[in-house]
Amino acid sequence: MPEGDTVWLAAKRLHEAFAGEVLTRSDFRIPRLATADLSGRRVLEIVPRGKHMLTRVDAGLTLHTHLEMDGAWRIFDAGARWTGGPGHEIRIVLGTGRRTAVGYRIPVIELIETAQEFEVIGHLGPDLLAADFDAAEAFRRLGAEPDAAIADALLDQRNLAGIGNVYKSEVLFLSGVAPWTPVADVADLTRVVDLARRLLLANRERFQRITTGSRRRGEELWVYGRAGRPCRRCGTSISRRMQGQPGRERVTYWCARCQAGPDVTAAAINDA
């Protein structure tokens, strides 16, 4: 599930493979951009912004992509067999004489003027993985809706960019905060944001996402994906429930004992 760390690593690998290179292949396999062609343009840089990726090429163009839930970039040596999914799932192919980048299941692909990037990322809050992360601005944005549930507020990319469903659940567990706690009632919001940034930074260079400190298979996470299994700290059965505004619900995992707060346990569903 792509979150800020996944996008950061994908952008880093793409930048290392393509920055400074001239594109010799450009194949957009979506109707709206079927005639677009970036061949002959030099790739200037590939940069992440939260869950968004910006591939800037010369002549003032930017390829904006968002992986959402299932998208992925794969990089291959020129002439190598592509592996990453069936051909009908390929949405874009970019290549040079040395490398080929294949985008599988990428739902958001846009070509925009580089000067107009603000139109697609201008709404984002401070990027947790940015070197110049503005914590004060993140706190200000989170505090602007004091009655919002903290889990929903962390997922709102307008507050701070990069947190997805996995980190939402893991950060709140480690902070001892119930997911339905109003932002105004979170005792130490600074700790929550700081922990989110530290976890994303710790995981950005690897494909395996770890919050427990253990690399052993099945021991990487505290609560996410563990509904019905015992809490690693207290033994209480981990709970799961959909959370969010109607039509935009996302699954939340938590330990009702370690994360005491608003009583939602009665509505929780457990996977035995």
Backbone torsions as a table, in degrees:
resi	resn	phi	psi	omega
1	MET	NA	108.0	-175.9
2	PRO	-62.7	126.0	171.3
3	GLU	-127.9	-168.5	-174.0
4	GLY	-57.2	-38.0	-179.2
5	ASP	-68.5	-38.2	178.7
6	THR	-63.4	-44.9	-179.4
7	VAL	-66.6	-40.3	179.0
8	TRP	-59.0	-46.2	-178.6
9	LEU	-68.4	-40.0	177.8
10	ALA	-62.0	-42.8	179.1
11	ALA	-64.5	-40.0	179.4
12	LYS	-62.2	-45.8	-179.3
13	ARG	-66.7	-41.1	177.5
14	LEU	-65.6	-40.9	179.1
15	HIS	-62.4	-44.8	-179.1
16	GLU	-63.9	-32.2	-177.0
17	ALA	-85.7	-28.0	-169.4
18	PHE	-122.7	-20.8	-177.2
19	ALA	-59.7	129.3	-178.8
20	GLY	88.7	-9.1	-178.4
21	GLU	-92.9	152.1	176.3
22	VAL	-94.3	131.1	179.9
23	LEU	-73.2	132.0	176.7
24	THR	-110.3	-9.1	178.8
25	ARG	-140.4	138.5	179.6
26	SER	-149.3	110.6	-174.9
27	ASP	-133.3	102.6	177.3
28	PHE	-94.4	118.5	-176.1
29	ARG	-105.7	45.4	173.2
30	ILE	-131.9	139.2	-173.1
31	PRO	-53.1	-41.4	-174.0
32	ARG	-64.6	-27.5	-178.9
33	LEU	-118.7	21.5	-175.2
34	ALA	-58.1	-29.5	-177.9
35	THR	-99.0	-1.2	-179.6
36	ALA	-70.3	144.8	-177.3
37	ASP	-145.2	118.3	178.2
38	LEU	-102.0	5.7	179.8
39	SER	-58.3	137.3	-179.8
40	GLY	91.6	-9.2	178.9
41	ARG	-93.4	143.1	178.2
42	ARG	-87.7	135.0	176.4
43	VAL	-78.4	122.6	-179.3
44	LEU	-86.5	-48.2	179.9
45	GLU	-168.3	158.7	173.1
46	ILE	-124.4	119.4	-175.0
47	VAL	-127.3	142.2	175.2
48	PRO	-91.1	150.9	173.5
49	ARG	-143.2	97.4	-173.1
50	GLY	62.9	-122.4	178.1
51	LYS	-96.7	6.5	179.8
52	HIS	-99.2	154.6	175.7
53	MET	-129.5	135.3	-178.9
54	LEU	-118.8	115.1	176.4
55	THR	-103.7	107.4	-176.1
56	ARG	-95.8	129.7	177.5
57	VAL	-120.0	167.4	-177.4
58	ASP	-67.5	170.2	-175.9
59	ALA	69.2	20.9	170.3
60	GLY	74.8	30.8	178.0
61	LEU	-113.6	148.2	176.6
62	THR	-131.2	132.5	171.7
63	LEU	-93.1	113.9	-179.8
64	HIS	-101.0	124.8	178.0
65	THR	-130.6	152.6	176.0
66	HIS	-138.9	126.5	-174.6
67	LEU	-79.8	-20.6	-175.7
68	GLU	48.4	-127.7	-171.8
69	MET	-88.0	-33.6	-168.4
70	ASP	-125.9	-3.9	-175.6
71	GLY	-70.3	156.1	179.2
72	ALA	-159.0	144.0	171.0
73	TRP	-102.0	138.0	174.5
74	ARG	-125.5	138.1	-178.6
75	ILE	-113.6	131.6	-178.7
76	PHE	-131.3	152.1	169.9
77	ASP	-65.3	147.4	179.7
78	ALA	-56.0	130.2	179.1
79	GLY	88.8	-9.3	179.9
80	ALA	-76.3	155.9	178.4
81	ARG	-72.2	136.1	-179.0
82	TRP	-84.0	133.6	176.0
83	THR	-133.6	128.9	-178.0
84	GLY	166.3	-4.1	180.0
85	GLY	148.4	170.5	178.1
86	PRO	-65.5	156.3	-176.1
87	GLY	-57.6	-32.8	-177.4
88	HIS	-70.7	-10.3	177.7
89	GLU	-91.2	-4.5	179.5
90	ILE	-77.2	129.0	-178.4
91	ARG	-108.7	-24.9	-177.1
92	ILE	-157.3	143.9	176.4
93	VAL	-133.4	127.4	175.2
94	LEU	-126.4	137.2	-177.2
95	GLY	-145.8	156.3	171.7
96	THR	-124.8	-173.7	178.0
97	GLY	-67.1	-17.1	-176.1
98	ARG	-112.6	-31.1	-172.9
99	ARG	-135.5	155.5	173.5
100	THR	-131.3	131.3	175.3
101	ALA	-108.2	127.1	-178.0
102	VAL	-119.1	124.7	180.0
103	GLY	-99.9	115.3	-179.8
104	TYR	-100.1	132.9	171.6
105	ARG	55.6	24.7	-179.3
106	ILE	-77.1	116.5	-173.9
107	PRO	-82.1	-23.7	-177.7
108	VAL	-118.4	112.5	177.8
109	ILE	-136.9	118.7	-178.0
110	GLU	-138.2	145.3	169.4
111	LEU	-107.2	122.0	-178.1
112	ILE	-134.5	163.9	172.7
113	GLU	-72.2	137.0	-178.7
114	THR	-56.8	-35.9	-180.0
115	ALA	-67.2	-13.6	-178.2
116	GLN	-108.0	17.5	-178.9
117	GLU	-58.1	-29.2	-178.9
118	PHE	-58.2	-23.7	-178.7
119	GLU	-67.0	-24.8	-178.3
120	VAL	-108.9	-19.8	-179.9
121	ILE	-125.4	-0.9	-176.3
122	GLY	-64.7	-20.4	-178.9
123	HIS	-82.3	-12.8	-173.0
124	LEU	-70.5	145.0	172.6
125	GLY	-79.5	-176.2	179.8
126	PRO	-54.7	137.2	-178.6
127	ASP	-82.3	119.7	-177.4
128	LEU	-60.6	-24.1	-178.5
129	LEU	-99.2	1.7	-179.7
130	ALA	-76.5	143.8	178.6
131	ALA	-62.4	-29.7	-178.8
132	ASP	-103.5	32.8	-179.7
133	PHE	-49.9	128.0	-176.7
134	ASP	-100.9	91.0	-177.4
135	ALA	-62.9	-39.4	-178.6
136	ALA	-61.2	-40.2	178.6
137	GLU	-68.4	-37.3	177.3
138	ALA	-62.1	-44.6	178.4
139	PHE	-62.8	-39.4	-179.7
140	ARG	-62.5	-44.2	-178.7
141	ARG	-67.8	-41.9	178.4
142	LEU	-61.8	-40.0	-178.1
143	GLY	-74.3	-10.6	-178.3
144	ALA	-68.8	-21.7	176.0
145	GLU	-125.6	76.8	-173.1
146	PRO	-63.5	-22.9	-178.1
147	ASP	-89.0	-6.9	-179.5
148	ALA	-68.8	143.1	174.7
149	ALA	-63.7	137.2	-174.8
150	ILE	-59.1	-35.9	179.0
151	ALA	-63.0	-42.6	178.2
152	ASP	-66.3	-39.1	-178.7
153	ALA	-65.2	-37.1	179.5
154	LEU	-69.6	-31.6	179.4
155	LEU	-77.5	-19.8	-177.9
156	ASP	-73.4	108.3	-175.9
157	GLN	-66.8	-10.4	175.3
158	ARG	-75.3	-19.1	178.7
159	ASN	-87.5	-53.9	174.0
160	LEU	-154.9	143.2	-169.2
161	ALA	-102.1	133.7	172.8
162	GLY	128.6	-22.9	-178.1
163	ILE	-82.0	132.4	173.3
164	GLY	-118.3	-165.6	-172.8
165	ASN	-64.8	-36.1	-179.5
166	VAL	-66.2	-53.9	-177.9
167	TYR	-65.3	-33.5	176.1
168	LYS	-54.7	-52.3	-177.4
169	SER	-67.7	-41.3	-176.9
170	GLU	-69.7	-43.2	-179.5
171	VAL	-63.4	-42.7	-179.0
172	LEU	-68.4	-35.2	175.4
173	PHE	-63.4	-49.6	-177.9
174	LEU	-64.6	-25.4	178.8
175	SER	-88.2	-8.4	-178.7
176	GLY	69.5	30.5	-176.3
177	VAL	-112.7	129.3	176.5
178	ALA	-68.5	138.5	-175.8
179	PRO	-59.2	-27.2	-177.3
180	TRP	-92.8	6.6	178.5
181	THR	-64.9	128.6	175.4
182	PRO	-60.8	145.0	-179.4
183	VAL	-51.6	-41.6	-177.2
184	ALA	-63.9	-21.8	-177.1
185	ASP	-97.1	0.0	177.4
186	VAL	-73.4	118.6	-172.7
187	ALA	-63.3	-38.1	-176.2
188	ASP	-135.9	79.0	-179.3
189	LEU	-65.2	-31.5	178.2
190	THR	-59.1	-42.5	179.8
191	ARG	-64.8	-39.9	179.8
192	VAL	-61.0	-48.7	-178.5
193	VAL	-67.3	-42.6	179.6
194	ASP	-62.0	-40.9	179.4
195	LEU	-65.6	-41.3	177.9
196	ALA	-59.4	-44.9	179.4
197	ARG	-63.7	-43.5	-178.3
198	ARG	-65.5	-37.5	178.8
199	LEU	-68.1	-43.3	178.4
200	LEU	-63.4	-42.9	178.2
201	LEU	-63.1	-39.7	-178.1
202	ALA	-67.3	-28.1	-174.7
203	ASN	-102.2	-4.7	-170.1
204	ARG	-68.1	-22.1	-177.1
205	GLU	-94.8	4.1	-176.7
206	ARG	-135.0	155.9	179.6
207	PHE	-79.8	-29.2	179.6
208	GLN	-83.2	124.8	-178.9
209	ARG	-92.5	121.7	-174.4
210	ILE	-128.4	129.4	174.4
211	THR	-121.3	-16.8	-178.5
212	THR	-87.4	-19.3	-174.7
213	GLY	96.4	-7.3	180.0
214	SER	-102.7	133.1	177.7
215	ARG	-91.9	-3.3	-177.9
216	ARG	-68.1	138.9	-177.6
217	ARG	-57.0	128.6	179.5
218	GLY	88.7	-5.1	-178.3
219	GLU	-115.8	10.3	-172.1
220	GLU	-74.1	-31.4	-172.8
221	LEU	-119.8	156.2	-179.2
222	TRP	-82.3	-52.0	-173.5
223	VAL	-129.2	-30.8	-172.4
224	TYR	-62.1	129.0	179.0
225	GLY	75.4	11.5	-174.0
226	ARG	-115.9	26.1	-179.7
227	ALA	-56.0	133.5	179.1
228	GLY	85.8	-10.2	178.5
229	ARG	-97.4	157.4	-175.8
230	PRO	-70.0	140.7	174.4
231	CYS	-58.5	136.8	-178.9
232	ARG	-67.7	-16.1	-178.9
233	ARG	-99.2	-48.4	-171.7
234	CYS	-118.2	-10.8	178.5
235	GLY	89.6	-8.8	177.9
236	THR	-64.4	143.7	179.1
237	SER	-63.4	129.1	178.4
238	ILE	-68.5	135.5	-178.2
239	SER	-101.5	158.4	178.9
240	ARG	-140.3	138.4	176.7
241	ARG	-157.1	148.9	173.4
242	MET	-75.5	141.1	-175.8
243	GLN	-141.2	143.8	176.9
244	GLY	127.9	178.0	179.7
245	GLN	-68.3	146.9	178.7
246	PRO	-50.8	129.7	-178.8
247	GLY	89.8	-12.1	-179.8
248	ARG	-129.6	25.0	-177.6
249	GLU	-67.0	144.6	175.0
250	ARG	-131.3	149.4	-177.6
251	VAL	-74.5	140.1	178.3
252	THR	-124.5	137.6	176.2
253	TYR	-116.8	140.5	179.2
254	TRP	-163.2	164.7	174.8
255	CYS	-106.3	116.4	-175.5
256	ALA	-64.8	-23.9	179.6
257	ARG	-85.5	-46.1	-179.2
258	CYS	-73.4	-22.0	-177.9
259	GLN	-121.1	62.6	-179.0
260	ALA	-62.0	140.0	-179.2
261	GLY	174.7	-151.1	179.1
262	PRO	-49.5	136.2	-173.7
263	ASP	-79.4	99.6	177.1
264	VAL	-122.1	4.7	-174.3
265	THR	-63.6	-29.0	-178.5
266	ALA	-64.5	-26.6	-178.2
267	ALA	-95.7	-0.9	-177.2
268	ALA	-71.4	154.0	175.1
269	ILE	-121.0	136.5	-177.2
270	ASN	-113.7	141.1	174.6
271	ASP	-96.8	102.7	-179.4
272	ALA	-75.3	NA	NA
